[in-house]
């Protein structure tokens, strides 16, 4: 979970930033976070932590590359799955 939700977005940003800066057009990157990263929930601690990381990654990179690359940390709402107790 940490690899997919935290490490991979950070690695992708690291790999892509130079390529995006080299473009003539302004570029953008969207990081998929989750509302689960905004509030702790029993049984989803690690998931929430990784999504909080994704949110902070998007927000932090947005400040660092302001005017050069647009970053968006997208936080979709709940989806009815077994992970959140819905069947």
C-alpha positions in Angstrom: 0.0 0.0 0.0 2.8 2.4 0.8 4.6 1.6 -2.4 1.5 2.2 -4.6 0.0 5.2 -2.8 3.1 7.1 -1.6 6.4 5.9 -3.1 5.2 5.6 -6.7 3.6 9.1 -7.0 6.8 10.6 -5.5 9.0 8.6 -7.9 6.8 9.5 -10.9 7.1 13.2 -9.9 10.8 12.9 -9.6 11.1 11.3 -13.1 8.7 13.6 -14.8 9.5 17.1 -13.4 12.4 17.7 -15.7 10.5 16.6 -18.7 7.5 18.8 -17.8 9.7 21.8 -17.2 11.3 21.3 -20.7 8.0 21.6 -22.5 7.0 24.9 -24.1 3.4 24.6 -22.8 2.6 24.7 -19.1 2.2 21.2 -17.8 0.2 19.6 -15.0 0.3 16.5 -12.8 -2.6 15.1 -10.8 -2.0 13.1 -7.7 -4.8 10.8 -6.5 -5.3 11.2 -2.8 -8.5 10.4 -0.8 -10.8 12.0 1.7 -9.6 9.0 3.9 -6.4 11.0 4.3 -8.2 13.8 6.0 -9.7 11.9 8.9 -8.5 8.8 10.8 -10.6 5.7 10.6 -10.3 2.5 12.5 -8.8 -0.3 10.4 -7.5 2.1 7.7 -4.6 3.8 9.4 -1.9 2.9 6.9 -4.2 3.7 3.9 -5.1 7.1 5.4 -1.4 7.8 6.0 -0.4 7.0 2.5 -3.3 9.2 1.1 -2.2 12.1 3.5 1.3 11.7 2.0 -0.2 12.0 -1.5 -2.1 15.1 -0.6 1.0 16.8 0.9 3.1 15.7 -2.1 0.7 17.4 -4.5 0.3 20.5 -2.4 4.0 20.8 -1.7 5.0 20.4 -5.3 2.4 23.0 -6.3 4.1 25.6 -4.1 7.6 24.6 -5.3 6.8 24.8 -9.0 4.2 27.6 -8.9 3.9 29.2 -12.3 5.8 26.4 -14.0 3.8 23.2 -13.4 0.3 22.8 -12.0 -0.1 20.1 -9.4 -3.4 18.9 -8.1 -4.0 16.5 -5.2 -7.4 15.1 -6.1 -9.3 13.7 -3.1 -12.3 11.7 -4.2 -14.9 10.6 -1.7 -15.9 7.3 -0.4 -16.6 4.3 -2.7 -18.7 1.4 -1.5 -16.2 -1.4 -1.2 -15.4 -4.1 1.3 -12.5 -2.1 2.6 -14.8 0.5 4.1 -17.3 -2.0 5.4 -19.8 -1.9 2.6 -20.9 -5.1 0.9 
